[in-house]
Each structure stands twice: as C-alpha cells, then as structure tokens.
Amino acid sequence: FLVLVALGVGRMPQLPDGILQWLTAYSLIRFASFQTPIAPAWTLFHEIVFYAAFAILILNRRIGLVVFSCWAAACAFAALFMSFADFTLGSVVLSLMNIDFGIGMLAFLLMRKLGSGRSGLTLLGGCILLAATYMLNLTFPENRLFALPYGIAFGLILSSIAVLEMEKGFKVPAIMVFLGDASYSIYLVHEAFEGLFMKIFIRLD
C-alpha cells in the first residue's frame, strides 16, 4: 500500500532522504533522526534493542541478567535526569518504555505461579492501578514516568487473564482471536487507512 502511495497514487508524508535514513528505515536501528514512512513502526526500534539484549541472555543467563539489570537501571536514570530528542538513538535505547519488556517476562513468571484463586485479586489490583495511573496521567500529561505504572498494571492484568483462560476454560470468540493475531499488522497500517478514509469522507462532504 505504501509503495503504491510512494509511486504517485497518493501523497507520501515523508520518504527517507540519504543513506543513513534509508539504513535506519530498513535496519530499525537509529542511524538518523526522522519519522519513518510507516509512522507506527517506531515500536520496532525498541524491539530490536530488546532482542539484542535477549540474545545475550540466551547465550549466557548470568551475563544476560546483568545486562538487563543495567539496562533497566539506565532507562530509569535517563527518565529521571535526562531528555532526548524524538527519533534518536538515545530516545530508543534509554526509553523507560523498554522496561515493559522486563515486565512482560515477569508477567509470564507470575502467570505460572498464580492459581485461579489469586488471579481474580491480581486482576482487580491491575485494574485499580491502571485507573489510578490514568487519572494521574490526565493531571500530569507530560510526565514520562507514567510508562512504568502503566506497564505494571497491564502486566498484572494480562497474567491474571491468562490464568483465568487456562484454568477456568474461558473461551475467546474466534473473531477476537483473529483480531488479536492481526493486531500488530492492523496497528502498523491504521494511520495510512485513517488518512485514506478521511480523504474519501471529505470528498463525500
């Protein structure tokens, strides 16, 4: 879809300009600061950093845990005392959102230890934390530290729901499973389709 747009069917917001920008767009490593053609793909830059760290964990568990611990500490320090321009290497590697990868792994471990009796309380706690974080975030919208309690809240919610699904035999409707499988693809193209439909609605007055 975006290739067709780039070939002149529509208007492309911004194509890479120069070797470093093209290398950034294709490698998903920040060699240059710019908005990639697929704007929501910014999350993939964080994933590449995580996979690099996780590869160390696979090769050597002890060294990998040290790397993850130091990385999390560096992200927390940067969130408190440093700031970076958007779409730079620092804004990717030292983002507090990177701690969400660790929260995801801890949520998996929690899921294995939770019984169905405690999963309900865990779910309630996660929902309360999510609601409280959201209300505070409305008051302080520029505070980057909210990324941490959001991540913890969703980790608690996901781990408890997974336990309920496995132990209580909760059946997810097939359409929801399909949308879940397709969720990242939908996320990557949703802005392009929003723009397309907006143009159609404008033409239709």
C-alpha positions in Angstrom: 0.0 0.0 0.0 2.7 2.5 0.9 4.8 1.5 -2.1 1.8 2.4 -4.3 1.5 5.7 -2.5 5.2 6.4 -3.0 4.9 5.7 -6.7 2.4 8.5 -7.1 -1.0 7.1 -6.4 -1.3 9.4 -3.4 0.9 11.6 -1.3 3.6 10.1 1.0 4.2 12.2 4.1 8.0 11.6 4.1 10.3 9.2 2.4 13.9 8.6 3.7 16.4 11.0 2.4 20.0 9.9 2.2 21.8 6.7 3.0 21.6 6.9 6.8 17.8 7.5 6.7 17.3 4.5 4.3 19.6 2.4 6.5 17.5 3.4 9.6 14.2 2.6 7.9 15.4 -0.9 6.8 17.6 -1.9 9.8 15.3 -0.5 12.5 18.4 0.9 14.2 18.6 4.6 14.7 21.4 5.9 12.5 19.4 9.0 11.7 16.7 11.0 13.3 13.5 11.2 11.2 9.9 9.9 11.0 9.9 6.6 9.2 7.4 6.1 6.3 5.3 3.7 8.4 4.9 6.0 11.4 3.7 3.4 14.0 6.8 1.3 13.3 8.7 3.3 15.9 7.9 0.5 18.4 10.0 -1.9 16.3 13.2 0.1 17.1 12.7 -0.7 20.7 12.1 -4.4 19.9 15.4 -4.6 18.0 17.2 -3.4 21.1 15.4 -5.8 23.3 16.1 -8.8 21.0 19.8 -7.9 21.0 19.8 -7.9 24.9 17.7 -11.1 24.9 20.2 -12.8 22.6 22.9 -12.2 25.3 20.5 -13.8 27.9 20.2 -16.9 25.6 23.9 -17.2 25.2 24.7 -16.7 28.9 22.0 -16.4 31.5 24.2 -14.7 34.2 25.6 -12.1 31.9 22.2 -11.6 30.3 20.6 -10.9 33.7 23.4 -8.4 34.4 22.8 -6.7 31.0 19.1 -6.5 31.6 19.5 -5.1 35.1 22.0 -2.5 34.0 19.8 -1.6 31.0 16.7 -1.2 33.3 18.7 1.0 35.7 20.0 3.1 32.9 16.5 3.6 31.5 15.2 4.6 34.9 18.1 7.1 35.4 17.5 8.6 32.0 13.8 9.0 32.7 14.6 10.9 35.9 17.6 13.0 34.9 18.0 13.1 31.1 16.0 14.0 28.0 16.4 13.2 24.3 15.0 14.5 21.1 12.5 12.2 19.4 13.7 9.6 17.0 17.3 9.5 18.2 19.3 6.5 19.4 19.2 7.7 22.9 15.4 8.1 22.9 15.2 4.4 21.8 17.9 2.7 23.9 17.2 4.6 27.1 13.4 5.0 27.0 11.5 4.0 30.1 9.2 2.0 27.9 11.9 -0.6 27.4 11.3 -1.7 31.0 8.0 -3.1 29.7 9.9 -6.0 28.1 11.1 -7.0 31.5 7.6 -6.5 32.9 6.3 -8.8 30.2 8.7 -11.6 31.2 7.8 -11.1 34.9 4.1 -11.3 33.9 4.8 -14.7 32.3 6.5 -15.9 35.5 3.7 -14.6 37.6 1.2 -16.4 35.4 2.9 -19.7 36.1 2.7 -19.1 39.9 -0.8 -17.7 40.1 -3.6 -20.0 41.0 -7.2 -19.3 39.9 -8.0 -18.3 43.5 -5.5 -15.4 43.4 -5.9 -14.4 39.8 -9.1 -12.5 40.5 -7.4 -10.3 43.1 -4.4 -9.8 40.8 -6.8 -8.7 38.0 -8.6 -6.3 40.4 -5.3 -4.9 41.5 -4.1 -4.4 38.0 -7.4 -2.6 37.0 -7.2 -0.3 40.0 -3.6 0.6 39.3 -4.4 1.2 35.6 -7.4 3.5 36.6 -5.3 5.4 39.2 -2.4 5.8 36.7 -4.7 7.1 34.0 -6.4 9.7 36.3 -3.0 11.0 37.5 -1.7 11.0 33.9 -4.6 13.3 33.0 -3.4 15.7 35.6 0.3 15.4 34.6 0.2 14.6 30.9 3.9 15.4 30.2 5.3 13.2 32.9 7.2 10.3 31.2 7.4 8.2 34.4 3.8 7.0 34.0 5.1 4.5 31.5 6.3 2.4 34.4 2.9 2.0 36.4 1.1 1.6 33.1 3.4 -1.4 32.2 3.0 -2.9 35.7 -0.8 -2.6 35.5 -1.0 -4.3 32.1 1.4 -7.0 33.2 -0.9 -7.8 36.2 -4.0 -7.8 34.1 -2.6 -9.9 31.3 -1.1 -12.6 33.6 -4.3 -12.9 35.6 -6.5 -13.1 32.5 -4.2 -15.8 31.1 -4.6 -17.9 34.2 -8.4 -17.5 34.1 -8.4 -18.5 30.5 -6.3 -21.7 31.1 -7.9 -22.8 34.5 -11.5 -21.7 34.1 -11.8 -22.8 30.5 -12.7 -19.3 29.3 -13.2 -19.5 25.5 -12.3 -16.5 23.4 -14.5 -15.9 20.4 -12.8 -16.8 17.1 -13.2 -13.3 15.7 -11.3 -11.9 18.8 -8.5 -14.5 18.3 -8.3 -13.4 14.7 -8.1 -9.7 15.5 -5.6 -10.5 18.2 -3.4 -12.3 15.8 -3.7 -9.5 13.3 -3.4 -6.7 15.9 0.1 -5.6 15.1 -0.5 -5.6 11.3 -3.6 -3.5 11.9 -1.6 -1.2 14.2 1.1 -0.7 11.5 -1.3 0.3 8.8 -4.1 2.1 10.7 -2.7 5.6 10.2 -2.5 5.1 6.4 -6.0 3.8 6.2 -7.3 6.6 8.5 -5.8 9.1 6.1 -7.3 7.4 3.1 -10.8 7.2 4.6 -10.6 10.8 5.8 -9.9 11.9 2.2 -12.9 9.8 1.0 -15.2 11.4 3.6 -14.0 14.9 2.7 -14.8 14.2 -1.0 -18.2 13.0 0.1 -18.7 16.2 2.1 
